[in-house]
Amino acid sequence: MSRVYSLYSTSVGKKFTMAVSGAIFVLFVIVHMFGNLKVYLGPEAFNHYAEGLRGFGEPFLGHEWFLWAFRAGLIAALLIHVLAAWQTSRQSWAARGHKYRKRDNLVFHYASRTMRWGGVALFLFIVYHILHLTTGTLHPDFVPGDAYHNFVTGFRSVPVVVIYSVAMIALGLHLYHGTWSAFQTMGVDGPRINRWREPIALGVALIVVLVNLSFPVAVYTGIIH
């Protein structure tokens, strides 16, 4: 345990912790996106998918046990990620006496500068998203067990769509910068890898953002109804 703490206390250890916890969220976001694509197959398919998540692990586990354990794990990874990011920033500022230098790549530089506030925005959105579509606390027409209905009626609200769209933009910038940085932090580096690092990061961010933004668009255009 002391060796783990000693490693974490270093800048490299904190950055590696950020990369691993961030990778967990990237995988979750991608899997979650693919799962939500089932909404295009209609109410039966989407509700069956949602019920499959709630009943995963039965009869060895209770109803929704796995789902809530998974959520708890994500929250733990999020807290670790935020703590490591905050401590890394403080270490960097203390060592250099100023924030990170500007880079020639304007997109990368903008994404880098918005990481902190984008992270805060994403955290607030995650809380809102759970209260809106998971518990139904902030959903005015929530029907327990009818995920398709909750999904579609939820996106018929203009304020919800605005909040969702802003969150997706923040998510895209976070994914772009985080994926790009994770390659170097985790030692996936070299001339050949570096050539593909930015296109991969940009591709992941664009796919996730565009697919997720397609849901409210599909609701308003009547594709999903």
Backbone as CSV, one residue per row, in Angstrom:
resi,resn,N_x,N_y,N_z,CA_x,CA_y,CA_z,C_x,C_y,C_z
1,MET,0.825,-1.206,0.000,0.000,0.000,0.000,0.860,1.257,0.000
2,SER,1.975,1.219,0.748,2.859,2.377,0.818,3.479,2.675,-0.544
3,ARG,3.786,1.603,-1.311,4.350,1.801,-2.641,3.337,2.459,-3.572
4,VAL,2.076,2.040,-3.439,1.018,2.631,-4.260,0.878,4.115,-3.948
5,TYR,0.878,4.455,-2.664,0.760,5.860,-2.264,1.975,6.656,-2.728
6,SER,3.170,6.051,-2.618,4.380,6.742,-3.052,4.325,7.047,-4.540
7,LEU,3.822,6.093,-5.318,3.687,6.308,-6.757,2.660,7.388,-7.037
8,TYR,1.536,7.338,-6.324,0.470,8.310,-6.558,0.909,9.727,-6.177
9,SER,1.787,9.846,-5.195,2.219,11.166,-4.736,3.045,11.899,-5.789
10,THR,3.570,11.166,-6.768,4.348,11.798,-7.834,3.417,12.333,-8.919
11,SER,3.943,13.247,-9.724,3.172,13.808,-10.831,2.811,12.730,-11.844
12,VAL,3.748,11.842,-12.109,3.503,10.755,-13.055,2.392,9.835,-12.548
13,GLY,2.435,9.535,-11.244,1.412,8.669,-10.660,0.024,9.272,-10.748
14,LYS,-0.076,10.569,-10.494,-1.369,11.244,-10.567,-1.892,11.264,-12.001
15,LYS,-0.995,11.550,-12.944,-1.412,11.576,-14.347,-1.842,10.195,-14.821
16,PHE,-1.140,9.156,-14.347,-1.518,7.790,-14.717,-2.884,7.444,-14.124
17,THR,-3.129,7.870,-12.885,-4.428,7.650,-12.249,-5.530,8.357,-13.018
18,MET,-5.257,9.579,-13.459,-6.223,10.314,-14.274,-6.511,9.576,-15.577
19,ALA,-5.463,9.047,-16.197,-5.625,8.369,-17.477,-6.471,7.102,-17.328
20,VAL,-6.200,6.316,-16.284,-6.939,5.066,-16.083,-8.398,5.340,-15.745
21,SER,-8.630,6.249,-14.795,-10.010,6.575,-14.424,-10.746,7.229,-15.584
22,GLY,-10.027,8.044,-16.362,-10.640,8.651,-17.543,-10.984,7.615,-18.589
23,ALA,-10.109,6.611,-18.757,-10.377,5.549,-19.733,-11.637,4.772,-19.368
24,ILE,-11.866,4.592,-18.071,-13.085,3.911,-17.610,-14.316,4.679,-18.076
25,PHE,-14.265,6.002,-17.961,-15.399,6.823,-18.370,-15.560,6.862,-19.884
26,VAL,-14.456,6.862,-20.619,-14.543,6.843,-22.075,-15.242,5.569,-22.539
27,LEU,-14.853,4.437,-21.961,-15.488,3.159,-22.316,-16.967,3.173,-21.950
28,PHE,-17.279,3.729,-20.766,-18.682,3.805,-20.349,-19.494,4.667,-21.303
29,VAL,-18.943,5.829,-21.670,-19.659,6.745,-22.565,-19.938,6.073,-23.910
30,ILE,-18.952,5.345,-24.432,-19.129,4.677,-25.724,-20.169,3.568,-25.628
31,VAL,-20.085,2.744,-24.576,-21.061,1.657,-24.395,-22.453,2.228,-24.177
32,HIS,-22.540,3.276,-23.377,-23.828,3.929,-23.112,-24.433,4.488,-24.404
33,MET,-23.585,5.059,-25.246,-24.038,5.595,-26.526,-24.612,4.498,-27.414
34,PHE,-23.891,3.373,-27.509,-24.375,2.263,-28.326,-25.679,1.692,-27.775
35,GLY,-25.803,1.639,-26.450,-27.040,1.156,-25.851,-28.212,2.057,-26.182
36,ASN,-27.983,3.379,-26.137,-29.054,4.326,-26.440,-29.476,4.288,-27.908
37,LEU,-28.608,3.787,-28.787,-28.976,3.665,-30.200,-30.164,2.722,-30.398
38,LYS,-30.423,1.876,-29.412,-31.566,0.965,-29.503,-32.895,1.719,-29.506
39,VAL,-32.875,2.996,-29.121,-34.105,3.779,-29.138,-34.641,3.897,-30.564
40,TYR,-33.756,3.794,-31.563,-34.183,3.869,-32.962,-34.917,2.603,-33.406
41,LEU,-34.826,1.545,-32.596,-35.511,0.293,-32.928,-36.933,0.247,-32.393
42,GLY,-37.317,1.260,-31.614,-38.682,1.335,-31.123,-38.802,1.058,-29.636
43,PRO,-40.022,1.249,-29.102,-40.259,1.119,-27.657,-39.924,-0.252,-27.091
44,GLU,-40.337,-1.310,-27.788,-40.128,-2.658,-27.255,-38.649,-2.982,-27.092
45,ALA,-37.860,-2.680,-28.124,-36.432,-2.985,-28.083,-35.721,-2.165,-27.012
46,PHE,-36.066,-0.876,-26.914,-35.386,-0.006,-25.956,-35.766,-0.358,-24.521
47,ASN,-37.044,-0.632,-24.290,-37.477,-1.002,-22.933,-36.910,-2.360,-22.525
48,HIS,-36.785,-3.261,-23.491,-36.196,-4.572,-23.204,-34.723,-4.417,-22.816
49,TYR,-34.042,-3.526,-23.510,-32.643,-3.240,-23.185,-32.520,-2.655,-21.778
50,ALA,-33.391,-1.693,-21.452,-33.359,-1.060,-20.133,-33.660,-2.066,-19.030
51,GLU,-34.624,-2.930,-19.270,-34.966,-3.938,-18.270,-33.834,-4.949,-18.119
52,GLY,-33.141,-5.236,-19.211,-31.990,-6.133,-19.138,-30.891,-5.581,-18.243
53,LEU,-30.694,-4.264,-18.286,-29.714,-3.631,-17.397,-30.149,-3.729,-15.942
54,ARG,-31.443,-3.507,-15.698,-31.933,-3.552,-14.313,-31.885,-4.963,-13.746
55,GLY,-32.087,-5.954,-14.600,-32.122,-7.335,-14.125,-30.833,-8.096,-14.335
56,PHE,-29.761,-7.397,-14.717,-28.493,-8.066,-15.000,-27.968,-8.768,-13.745
57,GLY,-27.583,-10.033,-13.905,-27.029,-10.797,-12.791,-28.035,-11.634,-12.030
58,GLU,-29.341,-11.469,-12.322,-30.349,-12.297,-11.646,-30.264,-13.739,-12.153
59,PRO,-30.538,-14.740,-11.325,-31.045,-14.646,-9.951,-29.949,-14.602,-8.882
60,PHE,-28.675,-14.565,-9.302,-27.588,-14.535,-8.317,-27.535,-13.196,-7.586
61,LEU,-27.965,-12.134,-8.257,-28.033,-10.819,-7.642,-29.475,-10.358,-7.595
62,GLY,-29.765,-9.440,-6.685,-31.090,-8.870,-6.616,-31.352,-7.923,-7.768
63,HIS,-32.614,-7.542,-7.948,-32.993,-6.653,-9.038,-32.308,-5.294,-8.871
64,GLU,-31.577,-4.883,-9.901,-30.848,-3.615,-9.971,-29.610,-3.574,-9.087
65,TRP,-29.241,-4.674,-8.426,-28.046,-4.674,-7.590,-26.800,-4.354,-8.420
66,PHE,-26.653,-5.062,-9.544,-25.475,-4.848,-10.402,-25.449,-3.415,-10.915
67,LEU,-26.602,-2.913,-11.318,-26.672,-1.568,-11.893,-26.223,-0.512,-10.888
68,TRP,-26.699,-0.630,-9.642,-26.309,0.351,-8.629,-24.862,0.171,-8.198
69,ALA,-24.368,-1.058,-8.191,-22.951,-1.287,-7.886,-22.074,-0.682,-8.981
70,PHE,-22.533,-0.807,-10.219,-21.811,-0.231,-11.349,-21.793,1.288,-11.247
71,ARG,-22.936,1.878,-10.875,-22.999,3.328,-10.702,-22.075,3.791,-9.583
72,ALA,-22.031,3.023,-8.496,-21.151,3.372,-7.383,-19.688,3.337,-7.825
73,GLY,-19.342,2.356,-8.648,-17.985,2.265,-9.164,-17.631,3.453,-10.049
74,LEU,-18.584,3.894,-10.864,-18.360,5.053,-11.723,-18.177,6.323,-10.897
75,ILE,-18.983,6.460,-9.845,-18.856,7.629,-8.978,-17.487,7.638,-8.299
76,ALA,-17.028,6.457,-7.858,-15.710,6.356,-7.223,-14.614,6.740,-8.223
77,ALA,-14.735,6.246,-9.457,-13.752,6.584,-10.488,-13.786,8.078,-10.791
78,LEU,-14.986,8.670,-10.779,-15.119,10.104,-11.030,-14.429,10.916,-9.938
79,LEU,-14.653,10.544,-8.679,-14.028,11.263,-7.558,-12.506,11.151,-7.616
80,ILE,-12.014,9.962,-7.940,-10.571,9.761,-8.065,-10.010,10.605,-9.202
81,HIS,-10.735,10.640,-10.321,-10.310,11.410,-11.487,-10.240,12.903,-11.163
82,VAL,-11.272,13.416,-10.501,-11.321,14.842,-10.147,-10.206,15.195,-9.162
83,LEU,-10.011,14.343,-8.152,-8.965,14.596,-7.160,-7.586,14.609,-7.803
84,ALA,-7.310,13.618,-8.656,-6.012,13.550,-9.312,-5.798,14.749,-10.238
85,ALA,-6.862,15.174,-10.930,-6.754,16.326,-11.827,-6.454,17.602,-11.049
86,TRP,-7.151,17.783,-9.944,-6.946,18.976,-9.116,-5.538,19.013,-8.541
87,GLN,-5.069,17.885,-8.028,-3.736,17.836,-7.439,-2.651,17.997,-8.500
88,THR,-2.872,17.440,-9.693,-1.898,17.588,-10.772,-1.774,19.038,-11.203
89,SER,-2.920,19.735,-11.299,-2.896,21.149,-11.679,-2.128,21.980,-10.659
90,ARG,-2.364,21.721,-9.377,-1.677,22.472,-8.326,-0.168,22.211,-8.375
91,GLN,0.211,20.965,-8.604,1.631,20.638,-8.695,2.288,21.337,-9.879
92,SER,1.587,21.364,-11.015,2.139,21.967,-12.228,2.302,23.473,-12.057
93,TRP,1.300,24.117,-11.470,1.375,25.564,-11.269,2.483,25.923,-10.286
94,ALA,2.618,25.124,-9.252,3.649,25.393,-8.256,5.047,25.229,-8.849
95,ALA,5.209,24.233,-9.721,6.518,23.954,-10.302,6.904,24.980,-11.369
96,ARG,5.893,25.427,-12.148,6.196,26.319,-13.261,5.948,27.783,-12.944
97,GLY,5.126,28.039,-11.917,4.816,29.406,-11.572,3.739,30.013,-12.436
98,HIS,3.192,29.237,-13.371,2.105,29.704,-14.226,1.416,28.479,-14.805
99,LYS,0.338,28.696,-15.515,-0.412,27.592,-16.102,0.321,27.059,-17.327
100,TYR,-0.233,26.019,-17.906,0.388,25.405,-19.069,0.600,26.412,-20.191
101,ARG,1.669,26.234,-20.938,1.938,27.095,-22.067,0.936,26.844,-23.178
102,LYS,0.739,27.875,-23.975,-0.166,27.735,-25.120,0.488,26.851,-26.173
103,ARG,-0.339,26.147,-26.904,0.156,25.278,-27.962,-0.259,25.873,-29.295
104,ASP,0.455,25.484,-30.354,0.123,25.985,-31.685,-1.231,25.490,-32.136
105,ASN,-1.627,24.289,-31.692,-2.912,23.716,-32.082,-4.016,24.421,-31.311
106,LEU,-4.790,25.257,-32.008,-5.810,26.065,-31.346,-6.900,25.204,-30.724
107,VAL,-7.314,24.137,-31.431,-8.370,23.261,-30.916,-7.904,22.581,-29.644
108,PHE,-6.673,22.061,-29.674,-6.137,21.393,-28.491,-6.022,22.380,-27.339
109,HIS,-5.540,23.588,-27.630,-5.359,24.581,-26.583,-6.701,24.958,-25.947
110,TYR,-7.720,25.148,-26.760,-9.035,25.512,-26.223,-9.601,24.372,-25.383
111,ALA,-9.467,23.138,-25.886,-9.953,21.977,-25.134,-9.226,21.850,-23.807
112,SER,-7.903,22.121,-23.823,-7.112,22.030,-22.599,-7.569,23.056,-21.572
113,ARG,-7.833,24.275,-22.026,-8.231,25.342,-21.108,-9.614,25.088,-20.503
114,THR,-10.458,24.366,-21.209,-11.825,24.132,-20.715,-11.955,22.840,-19.924
115,MET,-10.864,22.115,-19.715,-10.948,20.825,-19.031,-11.516,20.969,-17.630
116,ARG,-11.053,21.971,-16.883,-11.503,22.098,-15.498,-12.984,22.444,-15.425
117,TRP,-13.372,23.536,-16.111,-14.778,23.943,-16.050,-15.672,22.972,-16.806
118,GLY,-15.119,22.357,-17.848,-15.888,21.334,-18.554,-16.149,20.139,-17.658
119,GLY,-15.159,19.803,-16.828,-15.339,18.700,-15.881,-16.417,19.009,-14.861
120,VAL,-16.439,20.254,-14.377,-17.472,20.660,-13.423,-18.845,20.594,-14.079
121,ALA,-18.930,21.087,-15.322,-20.204,21.061,-16.051,-20.691,19.628,-16.262
122,LEU,-19.758,18.737,-16.583,-20.139,17.336,-16.794,-20.607,16.689,-15.500
123,PHE,-19.950,17.015,-14.382,-20.366,16.462,-13.096,-21.793,16.902,-12.763
124,LEU,-22.075,18.194,-12.948,-23.424,18.706,-12.682,-24.438,18.063,-13.618
125,PHE,-24.031,17.847,-14.873,-24.943,17.216,-15.829,-25.229,15.766,-15.449
126,ILE,-24.214,15.050,-14.982,-24.421,13.657,-14.573,-25.445,13.580,-13.445
127,VAL,-25.314,14.484,-12.470,-26.288,14.527,-11.367,-27.681,14.810,-11.912
128,TYR,-27.779,15.815,-12.789,-29.075,16.162,-13.384,-29.633,15.007,-14.208
129,HIS,-28.773,14.368,-14.994,-29.194,13.278,-15.878,-29.775,12.107,-15.079
130,ILE,-29.153,11.795,-13.951,-29.661,10.717,-13.093,-31.018,11.094,-12.507
131,LEU,-31.136,12.327,-12.030,-32.398,12.779,-11.443,-33.496,12.921,-12.495
132,HIS,-33.090,13.117,-13.730,-34.067,13.313,-14.803,-34.569,11.983,-15.380
133,LEU,-33.635,11.133,-15.863,-34.041,9.925,-16.580,-33.874,8.629,-15.795
134,THR,-33.196,8.669,-14.645,-33.036,7.445,-13.853,-34.045,7.373,-12.716
135,THR,-34.064,8.404,-11.896,-35.005,8.408,-10.763,-36.321,9.099,-11.102
136,GLY,-36.304,9.964,-12.121,-37.522,10.677,-12.505,-37.846,11.864,-11.628
137,THR,-36.958,12.227,-10.727,-37.206,13.333,-9.791,-37.463,14.644,-10.518
138,LEU,-36.727,14.892,-11.600,-36.860,16.148,-12.344,-37.580,15.961,-13.673
139,HIS,-38.237,14.826,-13.831,-38.984,14.541,-15.067,-40.470,14.722,-14.796
140,PRO,-41.136,15.671,-15.455,-42.548,15.957,-15.155,-43.518,14.875,-15.615
141,ASP,-43.068,13.983,-16.511,-43.972,12.951,-17.044,-43.301,11.587,-16.977
142,PHE,-42.660,11.321,-15.853,-41.888,10.083,-15.701,-42.800,8.892,-15.440
143,VAL,-42.566,7.806,-16.193,-43.312,6.561,-16.013,-42.319,5.467,-15.622
144,PRO,-42.344,4.994,-14.383,-41.397,3.951,-13.963,-41.472,2.712,-14.858
145,GLY,-40.325,2.258,-15.331,-40.269,1.061,-16.146,-40.440,1.298,-17.632
146,ASP,-40.845,2.505,-18.043,-41.036,2.803,-19.463,-39.923,3.742,-19.919
147,ALA,-38.763,3.183,-20.156,-37.587,3.994,-20.506,-37.783,4.739,-21.820
148,TYR,-38.448,4.111,-22.773,-38.664,4.748,-24.077,-39.516,6.006,-23.924
149,HIS,-40.615,5.895,-23.202,-41.493,7.044,-22.968,-40.737,8.161,-22.261
150,ASN,-39.981,7.829,-21.238,-39.236,8.839,-20.482,-38.183,9.515,-21.355
151,PHE,-37.560,8.730,-22.210,-36.530,9.241,-23.121,-37.127,10.252,-24.096
152,VAL,-38.209,9.854,-24.756,-38.809,10.699,-25.786,-39.448,11.951,-25.194
153,THR,-40.258,11.791,-24.165,-40.915,12.963,-23.563,-39.905,13.896,-22.901
154,GLY,-38.814,13.335,-22.412,-37.785,14.159,-21.792,-37.160,15.119,-22.783
155,PHE,-36.947,14.664,-24.018,-36.324,15.503,-25.032,-37.310,16.408,-25.766
156,ARG,-38.560,16.391,-25.377,-39.522,17.329,-25.955,-39.490,18.681,-25.246
157,SER,-38.697,18.784,-24.208,-38.548,20.031,-23.467,-37.344,20.804,-24.012
158,VAL,-37.576,22.054,-24.421,-36.488,22.871,-24.974,-35.372,23.106,-23.958
159,PRO,-35.664,23.461,-22.698,-34.573,23.633,-21.720,-33.732,22.372,-21.539
160,VAL,-34.383,21.207,-21.570,-33.644,19.948,-21.429,-32.693,19.761,-22.607
161,VAL,-33.167,20.052,-23.808,-32.335,19.903,-25.006,-31.150,20.867,-24.957
162,VAL,-31.368,22.095,-24.489,-30.280,23.074,-24.379,-29.228,22.595,-23.378
163,ILE,-29.682,22.140,-22.205,-28.753,21.623,-21.187,-27.982,20.433,-21.729
164,TYR,-28.689,19.533,-22.398,-28.080,18.324,-22.951,-27.043,18.676,-24.017
165,SER,-27.369,19.634,-24.895,-26.467,20.010,-25.987,-25.192,20.649,-25.443
166,VAL,-25.327,21.535,-24.460,-24.153,22.165,-23.847,-23.270,21.109,-23.187
167,ALA,-23.902,20.157,-22.508,-23.153,19.083,-21.848,-22.410,18.226,-22.867
168,MET,-23.040,17.979,-24.029,-22.378,17.163,-25.054,-21.170,17.879,-25.647
169,ILE,-21.256,19.207,-25.792,-20.106,19.965,-26.276,-18.960,19.888,-25.268
170,ALA,-19.303,20.043,-23.993,-18.290,19.919,-22.938,-17.693,18.516,-22.930
171,LEU,-18.542,17.520,-23.133,-18.065,16.130,-23.174,-17.115,15.919,-24.346
172,GLY,-17.456,16.499,-25.512,-16.601,16.340,-26.687,-15.215,16.920,-26.466
173,LEU,-15.142,18.125,-25.894,-13.848,18.745,-25.617,-13.062,17.927,-24.597
174,HIS,-13.777,17.411,-23.594,-13.131,16.603,-22.562,-12.588,15.296,-23.159
175,LEU,-13.373,14.665,-24.002,-12.938,13.417,-24.641,-11.747,13.648,-25.552
176,TYR,-11.791,14.748,-26.296,-10.707,15.040,-27.236,-9.382,15.229,-26.494
177,HIS,-9.381,16.117,-25.526,-8.146,16.394,-24.789,-7.720,15.193,-23.945
178,GLY,-8.698,14.563,-23.284,-8.375,13.438,-22.404,-7.818,12.252,-23.160
179,THR,-8.426,11.921,-24.307,-7.949,10.785,-25.106,-6.562,11.071,-25.656
180,TRP,-6.367,12.291,-26.144,-5.055,12.691,-26.686,-3.973,12.559,-25.616
181,SER,-4.249,13.077,-24.430,-3.256,13.076,-23.347,-3.002,11.674,-22.802
182,ALA,-4.051,10.836,-22.782,-3.927,9.498,-22.199,-2.917,8.640,-22.942
183,PHE,-2.806,8.828,-24.250,-1.833,8.055,-25.029,-0.422,8.257,-24.474
184,GLN,-0.058,9.506,-24.260,1.287,9.805,-23.768,1.465,9.373,-22.326
185,THR,0.442,9.623,-21.490,0.545,9.287,-20.070,0.717,7.790,-19.853
186,MET,0.012,6.986,-20.649,0.058,5.535,-20.480,1.166,4.883,-21.299
187,GLY,2.046,5.695,-21.871,3.214,5.159,-22.559,2.970,4.701,-23.966
188,VAL,1.785,4.994,-24.530,1.506,4.638,-25.922,1.994,5.802,-26.767
189,ASP,3.278,5.771,-27.089,3.918,6.929,-27.699,4.862,6.466,-28.803
190,GLY,5.365,7.409,-29.560,6.293,7.098,-30.624,5.892,7.817,-31.899
191,PRO,6.808,7.939,-32.865,6.526,8.675,-34.106,5.297,8.159,-34.857
192,ARG,5.168,6.850,-34.979,4.027,6.300,-35.713,2.720,6.505,-34.958
193,ILE,2.754,6.318,-33.647,1.547,6.488,-32.827,1.125,7.946,-32.784
194,ASN,2.097,8.849,-32.643,1.779,10.278,-32.527,1.063,10.814,-33.762
195,ARG,1.351,10.219,-34.907,0.703,10.666,-36.138,-0.797,10.403,-36.111
196,TRP,-1.200,9.340,-35.381,-2.615,8.954,-35.330,-3.297,9.387,-34.045
197,ARG,-2.541,9.909,-33.112,-3.102,10.214,-31.803,-4.199,11.281,-31.869
198,GLU,-3.918,12.375,-32.559,-4.920,13.439,-32.646,-6.135,13.027,-33.473
199,PRO,-5.979,12.388,-34.642,-7.165,11.946,-35.390,-8.046,10.978,-34.609
200,ILE,-7.422,10.078,-33.827,-8.206,9.136,-33.028,-8.985,9.880,-31.956
201,ALA,-8.308,10.809,-31.246,-8.974,11.577,-30.198,-10.116,12.405,-30.772
202,LEU,-9.870,13.051,-31.903,-10.909,13.874,-32.535,-12.052,13.007,-33.033
203,GLY,-11.722,11.834,-33.595,-12.756,10.930,-34.103,-13.658,10.415,-32.997
204,VAL,-13.070,10.007,-31.873,-13.859,9.523,-30.733,-14.794,10.620,-30.234
205,ALA,-14.260,11.834,-30.083,-15.061,12.945,-29.576,-16.211,13.276,-30.522
206,LEU,-15.933,13.360,-31.818,-16.969,13.721,-32.784,-18.060,12.666,-32.879
207,ILE,-17.679,11.395,-32.888,-18.676,10.314,-32.992,-19.609,10.340,-31.801
208,VAL,-19.045,10.442,-30.598,-19.865,10.440,-29.384,-20.806,11.648,-29.363
209,VAL,-20.269,12.822,-29.675,-21.086,14.041,-29.627,-22.189,14.005,-30.678
210,LEU,-21.857,13.663,-31.909,-22.841,13.681,-32.991,-23.930,12.635,-32.792
211,VAL,-23.546,11.445,-32.345,-24.553,10.400,-32.108,-25.480,10.814,-30.968
212,ASN,-24.908,11.328,-29.879,-25.739,11.728,-28.742,-26.652,12.906,-29.086
213,LEU,-26.158,13.845,-29.900,-26.995,14.972,-30.298,-28.082,14.551,-31.289
214,SER,-27.891,13.398,-31.915,-28.914,12.926,-32.860,-30.209,12.546,-32.155
215,PHE,-30.147,12.227,-30.859,-31.355,11.791,-30.141,-32.396,12.909,-30.016
216,PRO,-32.028,14.089,-29.476,-33.041,15.150,-29.434,-33.483,15.598,-30.813
217,VAL,-32.569,15.572,-31.794,-32.937,15.940,-33.163,-33.971,14.950,-33.702
218,ALA,-33.758,13.674,-33.443,-34.686,12.648,-33.920,-36.063,12.796,-33.280
219,VAL,-36.092,13.214,-32.019,-37.378,13.426,-31.340,-38.135,14.584,-31.962
220,TYR,-37.438,15.691,-32.226,-38.089,16.889,-32.761,-38.484,16.740,-34.234
221,THR,-37.796,15.886,-34.966,-38.139,15.680,-36.366,-39.153,14.553,-36.560
222,GLY,-39.518,13.878,-35.470,-40.512,12.826,-35.552,-39.982,11.463,-35.898
223,ILE,-38.644,11.335,-36.057,-38.072,10.018,-36.337,-38.303,9.085,-35.161
224,ILE,-38.152,9.650,-33.957,-38.483,8.928,-32.729,-39.738,9.608,-32.171
225,HIS,-40.772,8.833,-31.953,-42.034,9.444,-31.480,-42.777,8.474,-30.585
